[in-house]
Amino acid sequence: MKNVGLSTGAIIALNASLIVAAELTGSFFHETALIHGFALFFIVLASARVFRRYDVYDPELRSYMRFALAAMAVFAASHLVELFSIVVLKNYEDVTYATAINLYAISLLLLMAGSASVNRSLRKATAVSVAAAGVWIVFLAIFTFGLLSGRVPISLDPDSAAPYAYAGGLAVLASAAIVQAVRIARHYTSYAPFFRQMVVVTLLVAAAAFQYVFYEAIEHLGVPEYQIIYLSHYFFYAALSAMYLAFGESLRPRGVFEDVRKFLETENSPLEKKGKK
């Protein structure tokens, strides 16, 4: 964790610059596919976080991190699946967007399951919440396969029930993940900044999903198609940026965990001497 990567200021400046550049050039980013190219850049950033080592010594926190890193991986991969659906499978918009919503929902379920696993340990509760999240993840994975294969039809038209079912489910998922993350932050005061950033992550992932849920309603307001695509990518950039930052500076060991890290890195540490032998 000595090198935490790009700073918060750099990430915010990058997102702001991309939004300004896209808006000032009209549909240029859409026509040249630059809007997707920059999405790949953020996916690479997320990958750098997924495959790095973290100095976290608490077993409950490590358990949460595994779920959160899996959520980041699924969210990042969602854009690749989205491109595959459009370019290769030639699926219509509702199928492609519903696929993205499902993957975003799986990310939220993983975050909720991570929080539930930690709270279960703290409160000595049952594993029902974690198990339920697992069942829903499997269901959404099967549903997504059905959408991509063309076996399951879906409509996100405002007159259909699907958008409202999605909206209700996403609201419950995001709320549950946020409430549990806040509870954990109160317990793990040393890592409270990390969990506060994960609350921001949850909000941005939910916002990205809601934008897809109601894309037809946005179209009916007269918003150009390329602007809708831009909006979805802005949320995607922001959510991955928040994930990237959450697994950076905010995860530096603090308090007693920082003392443990220093102890392990001290040359005169008995553990170090034992290792040399």
Order of alpha helices (4+ residues) and beta strands (2+ residues): alpha-alpha-alpha-alpha-alpha-alpha-alpha-alpha-alpha-alpha-alpha-alpha
